[in-house]
Amino acid sequence: SGDGMSDPDDIRVYAKILENGDIALGFFNFSDGKIYNRFVTLDMIGLDADTDIQISVKDLWSGENPKVINDTINVESIEPHACKLYRVCVNK
């Protein structure tokens, strides 16, 4: 199971470290409205932002790469009762 982080707007974020060290990251919108601009930091998903690691992030459904700025992964929007799933590839 993954570690969950809650949000006051009925959104849950789960992160799970995979066998190869990558991270599965899911944002789940349980609300009746569209959610905008949600983010997680590397620290929030178990990565030490102070180390010299490089990450790449890929949306598992669209293949797009969300913005990663200052060690923060930003999700621009999530439709009501929908989710976004990502793979965070860690290159040490």
Secondary structure, 3 states (H helix, E strand, C coil): CCEEEEECCCEEEEEEECCCCCEEEEEEECCCCCEEEEEEECHHHCCCCCCCCEEEEEECCCCCCCCEECCEEEEEEECCCCEEEEEEEEEC
